[in-house]
Amino acid sequence: MDHLVKKGIYKDEPAFGGYLEKVCPNEPPRVPQFVQRCIQCIEKSEDNMKTDGLYRASGNLSQVQKIRLQVDQNNLSVLDEEEDVHVLAGALKLFFRELKEPLIPYHAFHKALKAQSTNHNRKDKLLLFRDIIRSLPSPNHDTFKYLLQHLLRITKYKDFNRMHIPNLAIVFGPTLMWSEQESKNMAFDFMQQNLVIEYFLAEFDNVFR
């Protein structure tokens, strides 16, 4: 694949399947336009936000792929035309899963698992997670913050959508972070990844202070 890229035969897609930095604006907040527009479309109505199983339930896969193809042809208006919020949610999850390097970069992966699993007191644990946030490149920092703020707005409708913080963390743990090398204990890492995202959501105000 690298050889094909160098020869110009294969090119990265404009939105999906590339490096985050390359699809972010140069000015802050450095959040991809697709991510901003997709979240705006999800949040545009209270009915969307109240949808049962938002992010947990799967959207129509062919519709999700249609959005991917259109967005990669720089047609973001396809997001405004989509009426099924599960399809929009599916497209957003796909964007993060397809990144060449996860939103929480490889260098922070083991640091985050260790911060979560080690038996620290509350203050020390908070400092470790703040260090992780400070170590993120600006596109990762800004996009992660933007996404977490959106997910916290989802939880305000938890009585309707049943998406409490732990439920969202289960969905987004493996979507936002994974190891560069295959883990020897994948089940344990998955559980820890979920707990890392759960911590970032639960302690958002303190971590991003």
Disulfide bonds with the S-S distance in Angstrom:
none
